[in-house]
Amino acid sequence: MARQVAYTFKGEEKVINFAYDKYHDMYEAAAAAEGINLDRFLAMEQQVAMTSKGSKAVRDFRTNEFARMGLTNIHFVRDEQDA
């Protein structure tokens, strides 16, 4: 089943295709679609993960940094097919 990720980049809503064999998560896919290099972000995220006691700090860091990059409201698009 094909997955899609919806996000807002600098006020413009976009939808892209997503595959786990190509990207680790939907944030990485959205950044790749916009041509954003995540090398520094991933290194800092790893440091936050090593120094924090829970995953909330990592989630907050990720959300705040992606908002700073202009990417907001990142989520998977639900398939609206009737079974």
Secondary structure per residue as TSV (DSSP state, phi and psi in degrees):
chain	resnum	aa	ss	phi	psi
A	1	M	-	360.0	131.4
A	2	A	-	-76.8	138.6
A	3	R	E	-110.8	154.5
A	4	Q	E	-132.7	149.1
A	5	V	E	-117.9	131.4
A	6	A	E	-108.5	142.6
A	7	Y	E	-156.9	166.8
A	8	T	E	-115.2	124.6
A	9	F	E	-118.3	110.8
A	10	K	T	51.2	46.1
A	11	G	T	86.8	-5.0
A	12	E	E	-109.0	122.5
A	13	E	E	-79.1	136.2
A	14	K	E	-137.7	156.1
A	15	V	E	-132.0	131.7
A	16	I	E	-129.9	161.0
A	17	N	E	-79.7	151.2
A	18	F	E	-136.5	138.4
A	19	A	-	-140.6	132.8
A	20	Y	T	-66.7	-23.1
A	21	D	T	-75.5	-13.2
A	22	K	T	-105.6	-34.5
A	23	Y	-	-129.7	151.4
A	24	H	S	-76.8	-37.9
A	25	D	S	-153.1	175.7
A	26	M	H	-69.2	-26.6
A	27	Y	H	-66.1	-43.9
A	28	E	H	-63.8	-38.6
A	29	A	H	-65.7	-43.2
A	30	A	H	-65.0	-41.5
A	31	A	H	-64.6	-41.5
A	32	A	H	-63.8	-38.4
A	33	A	H	-64.0	-30.1
A	34	E	T	-96.9	1.0
A	35	G	T	75.2	28.4
A	36	I	-	-92.3	127.8
A	37	N	-	-81.0	124.3
A	38	L	-	-103.3	11.4
A	39	D	H	-57.4	-50.7
A	40	R	H	-65.8	-40.7
A	41	F	H	-60.9	-46.3
A	42	L	H	-63.7	-37.8
A	43	A	H	-64.4	-43.7
A	44	M	H	-68.9	-38.5
A	45	E	H	-61.4	-39.5
A	46	Q	H	-64.3	-39.5
A	47	Q	H	-65.8	-40.2
A	48	V	H	-63.0	-42.2
A	49	A	H	-63.7	-37.9
A	50	M	H	-72.7	-30.0
A	51	T	H	-96.8	-13.9
A	52	S	-	-94.1	159.8
A	53	K	S	-92.1	-13.2
A	54	G	S	-145.3	174.6
A	55	S	H	-81.9	-12.1
A	56	K	H	-63.2	-38.2
A	57	A	H	-63.7	-39.3
A	58	V	H	-68.0	-43.7
A	59	R	H	-61.6	-44.3
A	60	D	H	-64.2	-41.8
A	61	F	H	-61.0	-47.0
A	62	R	H	-60.7	-48.7
A	63	T	H	-60.6	-45.8
A	64	N	H	-67.0	-41.7
A	65	E	H	-68.7	-39.7
A	66	F	H	-68.7	-34.2
A	67	A	H	-65.0	-38.2
A	68	R	H	-64.2	-34.2
A	69	M	H	-76.6	-11.3
A	70	G	T	103.1	1.8
A	71	L	E	-100.2	118.7
A	72	T	E	-133.7	168.2
A	73	N	E	53.5	46.4
A	74	I	E	-84.4	123.7
A	75	H	E	-158.3	159.2
A	76	F	E	-76.3	143.3
A	77	V	-	-85.7	127.4
A	78	R	-	-77.9	141.9
A	79	D	-	-80.0	121.6
A	80	E	-	-96.5	26.1
A	81	Q	-	-77.8	143.1
A	82	D	-	-88.0	127.4
A	83	A	-	-86.1	360.0
